[in-house]
Amino acid sequence: MSTPNPLAIAAQFDALPDPRISRKTEHKLLDIIMIAISAVICHADDWVSIAEFGRAGQH
């Protein structure tokens, strides 16, 4: 088994608690964070743009 890379973006958010009600969640918190980071890197500058970016990635 390999040791997780502490420099990986996802590793930085592993300990982040999810304050949402679990039965009402459709997506993992880490997935949402990664989509938001990726969207901002691709010049999304508001939540609407981030949501559009996330929807565009679904196939």
N, CA, C and O atoms as a Maestro MAE file, in Angstrom:
{
 s_m_m2io_version
 :::
 2.0.0
}

f_m_ct {
 s_m_title
 :::
 protein
 m_atom[236] {
  # First column is atom index #
  i_m_mmod_type
  r_m_x_coord
  r_m_y_coord
  r_m_z_coord
  i_m_residue_number
  s_m_chain_name
  s_m_pdb_residue_name
  s_m_pdb_atom_name
  i_m_atomic_number
  :::
  1 25 0.852 -1.167 0.000 1 A "MET " " N  " 7
  2 3 0.000 0.000 0.000 1 A "MET " " CA " 6
  3 2 0.903 1.237 0.000 1 A "MET " " C  " 6
  4 15 1.875 1.303 0.753 1 A "MET " " O  " 8
  5 25 0.573 2.217 -0.853 2 A "SER " " N  " 7
  6 3 1.413 3.407 -0.946 2 A "SER " " CA " 6
  7 2 0.983 4.465 0.068 2 A "SER " " C  " 6
  8 15 -0.166 4.508 0.507 2 A "SER " " O  " 8
  9 25 1.933 5.305 0.420 3 A "THR " " N  " 7
  10 3 1.679 6.402 1.349 3 A "THR " " CA " 6
  11 2 1.091 7.573 0.576 3 A "THR " " C  " 6
  12 15 1.625 7.931 -0.474 3 A "THR " " O  " 8
  13 25 -0.002 8.190 1.062 4 A "PRO " " N  " 7
  14 3 -0.589 9.319 0.348 4 A "PRO " " CA " 6
  15 2 0.392 10.486 0.271 4 A "PRO " " C  " 6
  16 15 1.153 10.730 1.207 4 A "PRO " " O  " 8
  17 25 0.369 11.191 -0.834 5 A "ASN " " N  " 7
  18 3 1.232 12.351 -1.038 5 A "ASN " " CA " 6
  19 2 0.653 13.530 -0.270 5 A "ASN " " C  " 6
  20 15 -0.435 13.999 -0.604 5 A "ASN " " O  " 8
  21 25 1.357 14.027 0.762 6 A "PRO " " N  " 7
  22 3 0.813 15.135 1.561 6 A "PRO " " CA " 6
  23 2 0.719 16.442 0.777 6 A "PRO " " C  " 6
  24 15 0.068 17.386 1.225 6 A "PRO " " O  " 8
  25 25 1.360 16.506 -0.383 7 A "LEU " " N  " 7
  26 3 1.292 17.705 -1.204 7 A "LEU " " CA " 6
  27 2 0.127 17.677 -2.187 7 A "LEU " " C  " 6
  28 15 -0.165 18.690 -2.823 7 A "LEU " " O  " 8
  29 25 -0.535 16.545 -2.319 8 A "ALA " " N  " 7
  30 3 -1.678 16.447 -3.214 8 A "ALA " " CA " 6
  31 2 -2.805 17.338 -2.690 8 A "ALA " " C  " 6
  32 15 -3.030 17.432 -1.483 8 A "ALA " " O  " 8
  33 25 -3.504 17.985 -3.612 9 A "ILE " " N  " 7
  34 3 -4.572 18.909 -3.205 9 A "ILE " " CA " 6
  35 2 -5.611 18.198 -2.347 9 A "ILE " " C  " 6
  36 15 -6.021 18.723 -1.312 9 A "ILE " " O  " 8
  37 25 -6.030 17.038 -2.756 10 A "ALA " " N  " 7
  38 3 -7.058 16.309 -2.007 10 A "ALA " " CA " 6
  39 2 -6.615 16.004 -0.588 10 A "ALA " " C  " 6
  40 15 -7.431 16.021 0.334 10 A "ALA " " O  " 8
  41 25 -5.325 15.724 -0.402 11 A "ALA " " N  " 7
  42 3 -4.814 15.405 0.937 11 A "ALA " " CA " 6
  43 2 -4.952 16.595 1.881 11 A "ALA " " C  " 6
  44 15 -5.075 16.414 3.093 11 A "ALA " " O  " 8
  45 25 -4.932 17.797 1.340 12 A "GLN " " N  " 7
  46 3 -5.048 18.995 2.168 12 A "GLN " " CA " 6
  47 2 -6.451 19.149 2.759 12 A "GLN " " C  " 6
  48 15 -6.628 19.849 3.756 12 A "GLN " " O  " 8
  49 25 -7.436 18.507 2.158 13 A "PHE " " N  " 7
  50 3 -8.823 18.645 2.602 13 A "PHE " " CA " 6
  51 2 -9.371 17.386 3.274 13 A "PHE " " C  " 6
  52 15 -10.554 17.344 3.614 13 A "PHE " " O  " 8
  53 25 -8.544 16.363 3.471 14 A "ASP " " N  " 7
  54 3 -8.999 15.107 4.073 14 A "ASP " " CA " 6
  55 2 -9.623 15.291 5.453 14 A "ASP " " C  " 6
  56 15 -10.616 14.639 5.776 14 A "ASP " " O  " 8
  57 25 -9.061 16.155 6.250 15 A "ALA " " N  " 7
  58 3 -9.540 16.328 7.626 15 A "ALA " " CA " 6
  59 2 -10.660 17.351 7.740 15 A "ALA " " C  " 6
  60 15 -11.167 17.591 8.836 15 A "ALA " " O  " 8
  61 25 -11.050 17.953 6.633 16 A "LEU " " N  " 7
  62 3 -12.105 18.968 6.652 16 A "LEU " " CA " 6
  63 2 -13.447 18.321 6.973 16 A "LEU " " C  " 6
  64 15 -13.886 17.431 6.244 16 A "LEU " " O  " 8
  65 25 -14.110 18.750 8.052 17 A "PRO " " N  " 7
  66 3 -15.408 18.148 8.384 17 A "PRO " " CA " 6
  67 2 -16.485 18.621 7.405 17 A "PRO " " C  " 6
  68 15 -16.463 19.759 6.936 17 A "PRO " " O  " 8
  69 25 -17.409 17.738 7.115 18 A "ASP " " N  " 7
  70 3 -18.518 18.058 6.214 18 A "ASP " " CA " 6
  71 2 -19.727 18.435 7.077 18 A "ASP " " C  " 6
  72 15 -20.299 17.570 7.741 18 A "ASP " " O  " 8
  73 25 -20.125 19.712 7.078 19 A "PRO " " N  " 7
  74 3 -21.213 20.156 7.952 19 A "PRO " " CA " 6
  75 2 -22.610 19.836 7.408 19 A "PRO " " C  " 6
  76 15 -23.613 20.110 8.066 19 A "PRO " " O  " 8
  77 25 -22.668 19.259 6.212 20 A "ARG " " N  " 7
  78 3 -23.968 19.000 5.591 20 A "ARG " " CA " 6
  79 2 -24.660 17.782 6.212 20 A "ARG " " C  " 6
  80 15 -24.010 16.924 6.810 20 A "ARG " " O  " 8
  81 25 -25.964 17.722 6.064 21 A "ILE " " N  " 7
  82 3 -26.740 16.562 6.504 21 A "ILE " " CA " 6
  83 2 -26.500 15.453 5.492 21 A "ILE " " C  " 6
  84 15 -26.788 15.624 4.307 21 A "ILE " " O  " 8
  85 25 -25.980 14.328 5.940 22 A "SER " " N  " 7
  86 3 -25.520 13.281 5.021 22 A "SER " " CA " 6
  87 2 -26.626 12.735 4.120 22 A "SER " " C  " 6
  88 15 -26.356 12.395 2.968 22 A "SER " " O  " 8
  89 25 -27.827 12.644 4.599 23 A "ARG " " N  " 7
  90 3 -28.892 12.076 3.768 23 A "ARG " " CA " 6
  91 2 -29.345 13.037 2.662 23 A "ARG " " C  " 6
  92 15 -30.062 12.636 1.745 23 A "ARG " " O  " 8
  93 25 -28.930 14.288 2.750 24 A "LYS " " N  " 7
  94 3 -29.328 15.276 1.746 24 A "LYS " " CA " 6
  95 2 -28.192 15.622 0.786 24 A "LYS " " C  " 6
  96 15 -28.313 16.556 -0.006 24 A "LYS " " O  " 8
  97 25 -27.104 14.885 0.852 25 A "THR " " N  " 7
  98 3 -25.975 15.198 -0.017 25 A "THR " " CA " 6
  99 2 -26.012 14.321 -1.260 25 A "THR " " C  " 6
  100 15 -26.253 13.115 -1.191 25 A "THR " " O  " 8
  101 25 -25.769 14.951 -2.381 26 A "GLU " " N  " 7
  102 3 -25.737 14.227 -3.652 26 A "GLU " " CA " 6
  103 2 -24.299 13.958 -4.086 26 A "GLU " " C  " 6
  104 15 -24.025 12.987 -4.791 26 A "GLU " " O  " 8
  105 25 -23.376 14.836 -3.653 27 A "HIS " " N  " 7
  106 3 -21.978 14.736 -4.067 27 A "HIS " " CA " 6
  107 2 -21.070 14.773 -2.846 27 A "HIS " " C  " 6
  108 15 -21.416 15.355 -1.818 27 A "HIS " " O  " 8
  109 25 -19.912 14.148 -2.970 28 A "LYS " " N  " 7
  110 3 -18.923 14.179 -1.898 28 A "LYS " " CA " 6
  111 2 -18.361 15.596 -1.781 28 A "LYS " " C  " 6
  112 15 -18.195 16.291 -2.784 28 A "LYS " " O  " 8
  113 25 -18.072 16.014 -0.557 29 A "LEU " " N  " 7
  114 3 -17.526 17.345 -0.323 29 A "LEU " " CA " 6
  115 2 -16.216 17.533 -1.075 29 A "LEU " " C  " 6
  116 15 -15.991 18.592 -1.661 29 A "LEU " " O  " 8
  117 25 -15.353 16.534 -1.070 30 A "LEU " " N  " 7
  118 3 -14.080 16.647 -1.764 30 A "LEU " " CA " 6
  119 2 -14.285 16.859 -3.265 30 A "LEU " " C  " 6
  120 15 -13.534 17.608 -3.888 30 A "LEU " " O  " 8
  121 25 -15.287 16.212 -3.848 31 A "ASP " " N  " 7
  122 3 -15.579 16.414 -5.268 31 A "ASP " " CA " 6
  123 2 -15.979 17.864 -5.537 31 A "ASP " " C  " 6
  124 15 -15.543 18.458 -6.523 31 A "ASP " " O  " 8
  125 25 -16.799 18.427 -4.672 32 A "ILE " " N  " 7
  126 3 -17.244 19.817 -4.832 32 A "ILE " " CA " 6
  127 2 -16.051 20.765 -4.718 32 A "ILE " " C  " 6
  128 15 -15.921 21.703 -5.504 32 A "ILE " " O  " 8
  129 25 -15.196 20.520 -3.753 33 A "ILE " " N  " 7
  130 3 -14.012 21.368 -3.567 33 A "ILE " " CA " 6
  131 2 -13.107 21.290 -4.794 33 A "ILE " " C  " 6
  132 15 -12.624 22.318 -5.270 33 A "ILE " " O  " 8
  133 25 -12.877 20.104 -5.302 34 A "MET " " N  " 7
  134 3 -11.998 19.940 -6.459 34 A "MET " " CA " 6
  135 2 -12.597 20.592 -7.711 34 A "MET " " C  " 6
  136 15 -11.865 21.185 -8.503 34 A "MET " " O  " 8
  137 25 -13.904 20.492 -7.896 35 A "ILE " " N  " 7
  138 3 -14.551 21.159 -9.020 35 A "ILE " " CA " 6
  139 2 -14.402 22.671 -8.892 35 A "ILE " " C  " 6
  140 15 -14.100 23.354 -9.870 35 A "ILE " " O  " 8
  141 25 -14.612 23.192 -7.688 36 A "ALA " " N  " 7
  142 3 -14.497 24.632 -7.466 36 A "ALA " " CA " 6
  143 2 -13.073 25.120 -7.730 36 A "ALA " " C  " 6
  144 15 -12.885 26.150 -8.379 36 A "ALA " " O  " 8
  145 25 -12.086 24.406 -7.244 37 A "ILE " " N  " 7
  146 3 -10.694 24.794 -7.476 37 A "ILE " " CA " 6
  147 2 -10.374 24.745 -8.968 37 A "ILE " " C  " 6
  148 15 -9.765 25.668 -9.509 37 A "ILE " " O  " 8
  149 25 -10.783 23.670 -9.625 38 A "SER " " N  " 7
  150 3 -10.527 23.538 -11.063 38 A "SER " " CA " 6
  151 2 -11.203 24.652 -11.855 38 A "SER " " C  " 6
  152 15 -10.611 25.203 -12.783 38 A "SER " " O  " 8
  153 25 -12.427 24.981 -11.495 39 A "ALA " " N  " 7
  154 3 -13.161 26.035 -12.194 39 A "ALA " " CA " 6
  155 2 -12.478 27.387 -12.025 39 A "ALA " " C  " 6
  156 15 -12.373 28.153 -12.982 39 A "ALA " " O  " 8
  157 25 -12.019 27.681 -10.828 40 A "VAL " " N  " 7
  158 3 -11.342 28.962 -10.587 40 A "VAL " " CA " 6
  159 2 -10.029 29.027 -11.371 40 A "VAL " " C  " 6
  160 15 -9.678 30.075 -11.913 40 A "VAL " " O  " 8
  161 25 -9.313 27.920 -11.429 41 A "ILE " " N  " 7
  162 3 -8.093 27.873 -12.234 41 A "ILE " " CA " 6
  163 2 -8.417 28.165 -13.701 41 A "ILE " " C  " 6
  164 15 -7.614 28.767 -14.413 41 A "ILE " " O  " 8
  165 25 -9.598 27.734 -14.145 42 A "CYS " " N  " 7
  166 3 -10.043 27.960 -15.529 42 A "CYS " " CA " 6
  167 2 -10.816 29.270 -15.672 42 A "CYS " " C  " 6
  168 15 -11.584 29.442 -16.619 42 A "CYS " " O  " 8
  169 25 -10.612 30.188 -14.734 43 A "HIS " " N  " 7
  170 3 -11.132 31.560 -14.787 43 A "HIS " " CA " 6
  171 2 -12.611 31.724 -14.440 43 A "HIS " " C  " 6
  172 15 -13.207 32.738 -14.803 43 A "HIS " " O  " 8
  173 25 -13.211 30.773 -13.758 44 A "ALA " " N  " 7
  174 3 -14.563 30.985 -13.234 44 A "ALA " " CA " 6
  175 2 -14.437 31.994 -12.094 44 A "ALA " " C  " 6
  176 15 -13.563 31.862 -11.237 44 A "ALA " " O  " 8
  177 25 -15.314 33.007 -12.088 45 A "ASP " " N  " 7
  178 3 -15.160 34.047 -11.079 45 A "ASP " " CA " 6
  179 2 -16.386 34.256 -10.202 45 A "ASP " " C  " 6
  180 15 -16.453 35.228 -9.450 45 A "ASP " " O  " 8
  181 25 -17.361 33.346 -10.294 46 A "ASP " " N  " 7
  182 3 -18.506 33.401 -9.389 46 A "ASP " " CA " 6
  183 2 -19.102 31.995 -9.290 46 A "ASP " " C  " 6
  184 15 -18.719 31.086 -10.026 46 A "ASP " " O  " 8
  185 25 -20.055 31.840 -8.354 47 A "TRP " " N  " 7
  186 3 -20.620 30.504 -8.110 47 A "TRP " " CA " 6
  187 2 -21.408 29.980 -9.300 47 A "TRP " " C  " 6
  188 15 -21.448 28.771 -9.528 47 A "TRP " " O  " 8
  189 25 -22.035 30.869 -10.062 48 A "VAL " " N  " 7
  190 3 -22.770 30.434 -11.260 48 A "VAL " " CA " 6
  191 2 -21.795 29.825 -12.267 48 A "VAL " " C  " 6
  192 15 -22.066 28.772 -12.844 48 A "VAL " " O  " 8
  193 25 -20.667 30.488 -12.474 49 A "SER " " N  " 7
  194 3 -19.655 29.973 -13.399 49 A "SER " " CA " 6
  195 2 -19.075 28.646 -12.912 49 A "SER " " C  " 6
  196 15 -18.811 27.748 -13.711 49 A "SER " " O  " 8
  197 25 -18.882 28.529 -11.618 50 A "ILE " " N  " 7
  198 3 -18.368 27.278 -11.053 50 A "ILE " " CA " 6
  199 2 -19.380 26.154 -11.265 50 A "ILE " " C  " 6
  200 15 -19.002 25.037 -11.621 50 A "ILE " " O  " 8
  201 25 -20.661 26.443 -11.047 51 A "ALA " " N  " 7
  202 3 -21.709 25.435 -11.257 51 A "ALA " " CA " 6
  203 2 -21.776 25.026 -12.726 51 A "ALA " " C  " 6
  204 15 -21.915 23.840 -13.028 51 A "ALA " " O  " 8
  205 25 -21.682 25.978 -13.629 52 A "GLU " " N  " 7
  206 3 -21.684 25.661 -15.063 52 A "GLU " " CA " 6
  207 2 -20.487 24.797 -15.432 52 A "GLU " " C  " 6
  208 15 -20.607 23.854 -16.214 52 A "GLU " " O  " 8
  209 25 -19.338 25.124 -14.866 53 A "PHE " " N  " 7
  210 3 -18.133 24.331 -15.100 53 A "PHE " " CA " 6
  211 2 -18.347 22.889 -14.623 53 A "PHE " " C  " 6
  212 15 -17.996 21.937 -15.321 53 A "PHE " " O  " 8
  213 25 -18.917 22.743 -13.443 54 A "GLY " " N  " 7
  214 3 -19.173 21.398 -12.897 54 A "GLY " " CA " 6
  215 2 -20.158 20.613 -13.740 54 A "GLY " " C  " 6
  216 15 -19.963 19.420 -13.974 54 A "GLY " " O  " 8
  217 25 -21.216 21.269 -14.198 55 A "ARG " " N  " 7
  218 3 -22.210 20.586 -15.037 55 A "ARG " " CA " 6
  219 2 -21.616 20.200 -16.390 55 A "ARG " " C  " 6
  220 15 -21.959 19.151 -16.934 55 A "ARG " " O  " 8
  221 25 -20.743 21.020 -16.931 56 A "ALA " " N  " 7
  222 3 -20.137 20.747 -18.230 56 A "ALA " " CA " 6
  223 2 -19.255 19.498 -18.176 56 A "ALA " " C  " 6
  224 15 -19.039 18.839 -19.193 56 A "ALA " " O  " 8
  225 25 -18.753 19.181 -16.991 57 A "GLY " " N  " 7
  226 3 -17.893 18.014 -16.843 57 A "GLY " " CA " 6
  227 2 -18.648 16.710 -16.747 57 A "GLY " " C  " 6
  228 15 -18.037 15.643 -16.807 57 A "GLY " " O  " 8
  229 25 -19.957 16.762 -16.600 58 A "GLN " " N  " 7
  230 3 -20.765 15.536 -16.498 58 A "GLN " " CA " 6
  231 2 -21.051 14.994 -17.884 58 A "GLN " " C  " 6
  232 15 -21.374 15.753 -18.798 58 A "GLN " " O  " 8
  233 25 -20.933 13.688 -18.045 59 A "HIS " " N  " 7
  234 3 -21.207 13.069 -19.351 59 A "HIS " " CA " 6
  235 2 -22.270 12.024 -19.212 59 A "HIS " " C  " 6
  236 15 -22.643 11.388 -20.198 59 A "HIS " " O  " 8
  :::
 }
 m_bond[235] {
  # First column is bond index #
  i_m_from
  i_m_to
  i_m_order
  :::
  1 1 2 1
  2 2 3 1
  3 3 4 2
  4 3 5 1
  5 5 6 1
  6 6 7 1
  7 7 8 2
  8 7 9 1
  9 9 10 1
  10 10 11 1
  11 11 12 2
  12 11 13 1
  13 13 14 1
  14 14 15 1
  15 15 16 2
  16 15 17 1
  17 17 18 1
  18 18 19 1
  19 19 20 2
  20 19 21 1
  21 21 22 1
  22 22 23 1
  23 23 24 2
  24 23 25 1
  25 25 26 1
  26 26 27 1
  27 27 28 2
  28 27 29 1
  29 29 30 1
  30 30 31 1
  31 31 32 2
  32 31 33 1
  33 33 34 1
  34 34 35 1
  35 35 36 2
  36 35 37 1
  37 37 38 1
  38 38 39 1
  39 39 40 2
  40 39 41 1
  41 41 42 1
  42 42 43 1
  43 43 44 2
  44 43 45 1
  45 45 46 1
  46 46 47 1
  47 47 48 2
  48 47 49 1
  49 49 50 1
  50 50 51 1
  51 51 52 2
  52 51 53 1
  53 53 54 1
  54 54 55 1
  55 55 56 2
  56 55 57 1
  57 57 58 1
  58 58 59 1
  59 59 60 2
  60 59 61 1
  61 61 62 1
  62 62 63 1
  63 63 64 2
  64 63 65 1
  65 65 66 1
  66 66 67 1
  67 67 68 2
  68 67 69 1
  69 69 70 1
  70 70 71 1
  71 71 72 2
  72 71 73 1
  73 73 74 1
  74 74 75 1
  75 75 76 2
  76 75 77 1
  77 77 78 1
  78 78 79 1
  79 79 80 2
  80 79 81 1
  81 81 82 1
  82 82 83 1
  83 83 84 2
  84 83 85 1
  85 85 86 1
  86 86 87 1
  87 87 88 2
  88 87 89 1
  89 89 90 1
  90 90 91 1
  91 91 92 2
  92 91 93 1
  93 93 94 1
  94 94 95 1
  95 95 96 2
  96 95 97 1
  97 97 98 1
  98 98 99 1
  99 99 100 2
  100 99 101 1
  101 101 102 1
  102 102 103 1
  103 103 104 2
  104 103 105 1
  105 105 106 1
  106 106 107 1
  107 107 108 2
  108 107 109 1
  109 109 110 1
  110 110 111 1
  111 111 112 2
  112 111 113 1
  113 113 114 1
  114 114 115 1
  115 115 116 2
  116 115 117 1
  117 117 118 1
  118 118 119 1
  119 119 120 2
  120 119 121 1
  121 121 122 1
  122 122 123 1
  123 123 124 2
  124 123 125 1
  125 125 126 1
  126 126 127 1
  127 127 128 2
  128 127 129 1
  129 129 130 1
  130 130 131 1
  131 131 132 2
  132 131 133 1
  133 133 134 1
  134 134 135 1
  135 135 136 2
  136 135 137 1
  137 137 138 1
  138 138 139 1
  139 139 140 2
  140 139 141 1
  141 141 142 1
  142 142 143 1
  143 143 144 2
  144 143 145 1
  145 145 146 1
  146 146 147 1
  147 147 148 2
  148 147 149 1
  149 149 150 1
  150 150 151 1
  151 151 152 2
  152 151 153 1
  153 153 154 1
  154 154 155 1
  155 155 156 2
  156 155 157 1
  157 157 158 1
  158 158 159 1
  159 159 160 2
  160 159 161 1
  161 161 162 1
  162 162 163 1
  163 163 164 2
  164 163 165 1
  165 165 166 1
  166 166 167 1
  167 167 168 2
  168 167 169 1
  169 169 170 1
  170 170 171 1
  171 171 172 2
  172 171 173 1
  173 173 174 1
  174 174 175 1
  175 175 176 2
  176 175 177 1
  177 177 178 1
  178 178 179 1
  179 179 180 2
  180 179 181 1
  181 181 182 1
  182 182 183 1
  183 183 184 2
  184 183 185 1
  185 185 186 1
  186 186 187 1
  187 187 188 2
  188 187 189 1
  189 189 190 1
  190 190 191 1
  191 191 192 2
  192 191 193 1
  193 193 194 1
  194 194 195 1
  195 195 196 2
  196 195 197 1
  197 197 198 1
  198 198 199 1
  199 199 200 2
  200 199 201 1
  201 201 202 1
  202 202 203 1
  203 203 204 2
  204 203 205 1
  205 205 206 1
  206 206 207 1
  207 207 208 2
  208 207 209 1
  209 209 210 1
  210 210 211 1
  211 211 212 2
  212 211 213 1
  213 213 214 1
  214 214 215 1
  215 215 216 2
  216 215 217 1
  217 217 218 1
  218 218 219 1
  219 219 220 2
  220 219 221 1
  221 221 222 1
  222 222 223 1
  223 223 224 2
  224 223 225 1
  225 225 226 1
  226 226 227 1
  227 227 228 2
  228 227 229 1
  229 229 230 1
  230 230 231 1
  231 231 232 2
  232 231 233 1
  233 233 234 1
  234 234 235 1
  235 235 236 2
  :::
 }
}
